[in-house]
Amino acid sequence: MIASPSGGSSMEVLDVKSVFIGAGCNRVVNNVSWGPSGLVSFGVQNAVALFHPQNAQIWTTLPGHKAVVNCTIWLPSNKDAYKVQHAERHYLLSGSADGVILIWEIHPEERKWRHVLQVPESHKKGVTCITGICISEGVALFASTSSDGTVIVWEMVLPADTGGDCRLTCLEHIFVGSKPMVALSLAKLPGQVGNIVLAMGGLDHKVHLYCRDSTGKFLHACELKGHTDWIRSLDLSLPVCSESGENSIFLVSSSQDRNIRIWKIALLSPVRPDAQYRKDDIGLTSYIEGPKLVAGSSSYQISLESLLIGHEDWVYSVEWHPPVPTCNNGSERHQPLSILSASMDKTMMIWRPEKTTGIWVNAVTVGELSHCALGFYGGHWGSHGESILAHGYGGSFHLWSNVGLGSENWQPQKVPSGHFAAVSDISWARSGEYILSVGHDQTARIFASWTDESCYAPWHEIARPQVHGHDINCVTIIQGKGNHRYVSGADEKVARVFEAPLSFLKSLRHAKFRTNCIEDLPYEVQVLGANMSALGLSQKPIYVHASSKTSDDSRLDVVDSLESVPDAVPTVLTEPPVEELLAWHTLWPESHKLYGHGNELFSLCCDHEGKLVASSCKAQSSAVAEIWLWEVGSWKAVCRLHSHSLTVTQMEFSQDDSFLLAVSRDRHFSVFSINRSGNEVNYQLVSRQEAHKRIIWACSWNPFGRQFATGSRDKTVKIWAIEETFVKQILALPQFSCGVTALSWVGRERSCNMGFLAVGMENGLIELWSLFGDGPTPSDFGATLSVRFDPFLCHVSTVNRLRWRDVDCGSSSMMQLASCGADHCVRVFEIS
């Protein structure tokens, strides 16, 4: 943790903390779980992320899985929370696409977590669903299903003390055949103690019920038919006592046939088990009798309680309202008759029986996101039933809370957000106010800290300037004076230039709590926002003087279709925006297209004066691997630099803009001298050297001198110095554990040429090296390892880019480092 530069700098102890994690949710059913501790868990590529809806911030990501996380579940769940009301420890189970199930112990109050164990002899293919139930304070059951056609039931004995081990016993291994189960639910049956029922449904359109016998084995009891397509979700309620004294539980099932079915499992009287069941009261709510279920010495009558029709697309999830305390006894709970459903038709609905007739009706509908979203993969109740959370096709969360006093009023709330695919590049704004990131989810996103009246400044996504039709590979923010501009390159042959609209500039003032000076922008901006074109490639400007006309037109009810895209309504944000605003109303207009490259864009960079932009594309030959230089403003191509034979992977201008460094897949680096005289740009190749044995992924200049670093898949980082007309190696860092994919050098003390080099690797880990010394010989230059970031702070997949915030933007004692990776995350670290 200590860097001791021989250049005379004081000893520094570095403290690293995570300030922000931005990430989207894996686009899988059963991926999200909302536990009684208030924490929400969800899969982010190969990690499990935790966030608290109260502050809309991701706490941490838990590394451990080697494949995409498909499902997570809390034990105790919201249903069982009352049994373990004062639990300090909560357990989280996560299942991944390679069949592995991990168990975590979480301490919400202390914000601590640890990996407890990996479930042994698990599935051979991806885990698709996990369900669990607490039998007592120290014992839980959980069941998992997989596309390998098996369902496994486990008993888990929880440790008595913090830090203890869980004991697992495999109770049952059920093989279901060639049509796997994709939905599970466990519950206690009313009546005899110890009767447990396991409901499962899947590709055969039936609900199968299994009951646990006296030996602990689960035996097939019956099957329920009715659905006409895959069953996607099942949930068993707590026991419900009717006024007539009847004891029953309810099972709700949803399917790709767009329907929801409620099944009643009623305990039959032991005196007359063969008696006719409720034949007397035939009416609208009379029951369609189904099979009988026998468990131990008890028998149960199953009937279809209701068929709920209202969704217009696949219904991916159904969930019973969490139990609430009974009026007279705080320790007892009763089951409210209320169901939350989420569908690919972009809505969530709350269903309840009418008080007078008992007919189930849709009481609340939220969502209806039209063009912004492509439907919901799941919906979940908060632990008290006052909030509902959906996760969508776009990796996004949508949270509504009931803020009504007398009547229900569900309003959208802030949630964490981020990319739902690999994040390929990031760039700091020139004043360090925000980070711009781009990714393979075809979006560009802006993250910034939003300062409130109490000077608390949590980070949020504040704009989505580009929503594209191709994966975006690279981005650079134009430095220098004038309006905020950036250039992005995607899987197309065109680079695109974007300029900040007035609505964003005003919103940024609010974010930085500088609302008193909104009108005095140092440059004139005539564009208020931007509209998406029908094909999702170009973004057209909405001009300030035209905004009143468009708002009048937008009142007309235009049918939303692929041909007609509704107009955006650019809004000045006074608080961090919710997903509905971000997805459509925060776009930036495209001002120019840069044509010239023969293949998909791969790398971009801008000089420090903001006068030149360099671009490169994917290349298999030297003719295509050229670097183009563009003049900012006129956007003319001023130079084409030839040196490499394969894709140029990264480029960077030196601090004084006199050199351009490029590294390539051909294992060489090139250094060009760049001279500007008037409108002319002249260049000369200073050096081209084979530097590494494998692809060179990354490079970075020393801000204080003419040294630079290169990092490669060969697990090495080398430091080079320019000596007038040639370049020579002055240092090689010790070999790393895996390939180096990202580098970023920041200066600390100019007097002794001391700085920090951040190194990002293929395994997601980040290290900080202290570099110091000023001289042409290797003995004049030294390096020490300052800090290895805690793996819990790091990425779980390849680090794609590291960027230091400009030192002049922050305090001298604290530095900020931004990173992005293939694990869908954008992270900001504070190093002090």
FENZIBEL-V996502 format. One line per field, one symbol per residue. ss: DSSP state (H for helix, E for strand, C for the rest). phi: phi as a letter, one per 30 degrees, with the letter a starting at -180 (. if undefined). Layout:
# FENZIBEL-V996502
ss->???
phi->???
This chain:
# FENZIBEL-V996502
ss->CEECCCCCCCCEECCEEEEEEECCCCCCCCCCEECCCCEEEEEECCEEEEEECCCCEEEEEECCCCCCEEEEEEECCCCCHHHHCCCCCEEEEEEECCCCEEEEEEECCCCEEEEEEECCCCCCCCEEEEEEEECCCCEEEEEEEECCCEEEEEEEECCCCCCCCCEEEEEEEEECCCCCEEEEEEEECCCCCCCEEEEEEECCCCEEEEEECCCCCEEEEEEECCCCCCEEEEEECCCEECCCCCEEEEEEEEECCCEEEEEEEEECCCCCCCCCCCCCCCCCCCCEEEEEEEECCEEEEEEEEEEEECCCCCEEEEEECCCEECCCCCCCEECCCEEEEEECCCEEEEEEECCCCCCEEEEEEEECCHHHCCCEEEEEECCCCCEEEEEECCCCEEEEEECCCCCCCEEEECCCCCCCCCEEEEEECCCCCCEEEEECCCEEEEEEEEECCCCCEEEEEEEEEEECCCCEEEEEECCCCCCCEEEEEECCCEEEEEECCHHHHHHHHHHCCCHHHCCCCCCCCCEEEEEECCCCCCEEEEEHHHHHHHHHHCCCCCCCCCCCCCCCCCCCCCCCCCHHHHHHHCCCEEEEEEECCCCCEEEEEECCCCCEEEEEECCCCCCCCCEEEEECCCCCEEEEECCCCCCEEEEEECCCCCEEEEEECCCEEEEEEEEEECCEEEEEEEEEEECCCCCEEEEEECCCCCEEEEEECCCCEEEEEEECCEEEEEEECCCCCCCEEEEEEEEEEHHHCEEEEEEEECCCCEEEEEEECCCCCHHHCEEEEEEECCCCCCCCCCEEEEEECCHHHCCCCCEEEEEEECCCCEEEEEEC
phi->.ccbdddjdddbccccbdcabcacdedbdidcbccddjdccadbhccccbbcedchbddabcdldcbedcbbacbddedceddbecddcbcbcbbbdcidcccbcccdddhbaaddacddhddcbedcabbbaddadcbbcbbbbbddibbccbcbcdddcdidcdccbddabcccjdcddbbbacadddjedjdccccbbadciccccbcdcddjdccdcabccldcaedcabacddebcdddidcabcccbbbddicbccccccdddddbdcddchddcdadcdccdbdcccbiccbbccbddacccadcaecdabadeedbddddbddcbbcddabcbbbddibcbccbddddciddbdcbbbjhdhddbcjccabbdddcicbbbcbcddiccbbbbdcdcdbdbccdbdbdbldcbeccabadddcidaccbbaddibcbccadcdcddidbddbdcabdbbccbdccaabdddidjddbbcbbbdadccbcbbddddddddddddchbddbddcddbdbccdabcddddiccbcdcdedcdddddddddddcddbddccdddbebddcaedceddedbcbdcddcbcccldcbddbbbabdddicbbcbbbdbcbdddddccccddjdhddcabccaccbeddabaddecidbccbbbddiccbbcdcbcbiccbcbbddabbdcbdbeccbaadddcaccbcbbbddibbbcbbdchcbbbdcabdedddaeccbbacbdcbdechcaccdbcbddjdbbccccajbadceddbbbbddacdeedccdcbeddabbddeeddcdddbccbcbbaddiccbbcccb
